[in-house]
Amino acid sequence: MKSEMNPKNIFSMLIPIVGAIFIACASILYILYKSWSNKAYFERWKDYEDCGV
């Protein structure tokens, strides 16, 4: 059987690739956001470390 390259085959081959790239980018952005958020949180409260709270 000869596999032909028609638009439907190309589209069905690209969906998993685009999905994987999207998930990878979203994961990287989430990790960067959480690290920035944690850094900002600890910077805000670092003056109160000696209070014993």
C-alpha positions in Angstrom: 0.0 0.0 0.0 1.3 3.4 -0.9 0.7 6.2 1.6 -0.2 9.4 -0.1 0.4 12.8 1.3 -2.9 14.5 1.2 -4.0 17.4 3.5 -5.9 15.1 5.8 -2.9 12.9 6.5 -0.6 15.9 7.0 -3.1 17.4 9.4 -3.5 14.2 11.4 0.3 13.9 11.6 0.8 17.5 12.8 -1.8 17.5 15.6 0.3 15.4 18.1 3.5 17.4 17.3 1.8 20.8 17.8 0.1 19.5 21.0 3.4 18.3 22.4 5.1 21.6 21.6 2.2 23.5 23.2 2.3 21.4 26.4 6.1 21.8 26.6 5.9 25.6 26.2 3.0 25.8 28.8 5.0 23.7 31.3 8.1 25.9 30.9 6.0 29.1 31.3 4.3 27.7 34.4 7.6 26.8 36.0 9.0 30.3 35.3 5.9 31.9 36.7 5.9 29.9 39.9 9.6 30.5 40.5 9.1 34.3 40.0 6.1 34.2 42.2 8.0 32.4 45.0 10.9 34.7 44.7 8.6 37.8 45.0 6.8 36.2 48.0 10.1 35.5 49.9 11.4 38.9 49.1 8.3 40.5 50.6 8.5 38.6 53.8 12.3 38.4 54.4 12.3 41.3 56.7 10.1 39.4 59.1 12.3 36.4 59.5 13.8 37.7 62.8 10.4 38.3 64.4 9.7 34.7 65.2 6.4 34.7 63.3 
